[in-house]
Amino acid sequence: MTDKATRKTPNFIAYCISESENAIWTRIGAAWDHEDEKGLNLQLDLIPVNFTGRIVLREPKAKQEEGA
């Protein structure tokens, strides 16, 4: 991934969501659009193992954008 991609605000935040009654959302990374907008670069800071759940990409909220 280029320095340019890591400097700009991510287009999506990656979360790992547990499959339980009280689902826990854990931020695990972020994703940026490709310059041609035909794909994404996904950077995971945490890789979930042995988990039964899903990974979700969501647009960042304004507060998250400031700290990302």
Backbone hydrogen bonds, N-H to C=O, Kabsch-Sander energy under -0.5 kcal/mol:
donor,donor_aa,acceptor,acceptor_aa,energy
6,T,2,T,-1.5
7,R,3,D,-1.4
8,K,4,K,-1.5
11,N,31,A,-1.7
12,F,31,A,-2.0
13,I,58,R,-3.4
14,A,29,G,-2.1
15,Y,56,V,-2.7
16,C,26,T,-2.6
17,I,15,Y,-0.5
17,I,54,R,-3.1
18,S,16,C,-0.5
18,S,24,I,-1.7
19,E,52,T,-1.5
20,S,18,S,-1.3
23,A,20,S,-0.6
23,A,21,E,-0.8
25,W,23,A,-0.5
26,T,16,C,-2.4
26,T,24,I,-0.6
27,R,25,W,-0.5
28,I,14,A,-2.9
29,G,14,A,-1.3
30,A,43,Q,-2.2
31,A,12,F,-2.5
32,W,41,N,-2.2
34,H,39,G,-2.4
37,E,34,H,-1.8
41,N,32,W,-3.0
42,L,40,L,-0.6
43,Q,30,A,-3.0
43,Q,41,N,-0.5
44,L,42,L,-0.6
45,D,28,I,-3.0
45,D,43,Q,-0.6
46,L,28,I,-1.6
53,G,51,F,-0.8
54,R,17,I,-1.8
56,V,15,Y,-2.7
58,R,13,I,-2.4
58,R,56,V,-0.5
65,E,61,K,-2.2
66,E,62,A,-1.4
67,G,63,K,-1.0
68,A,64,Q,-1.3
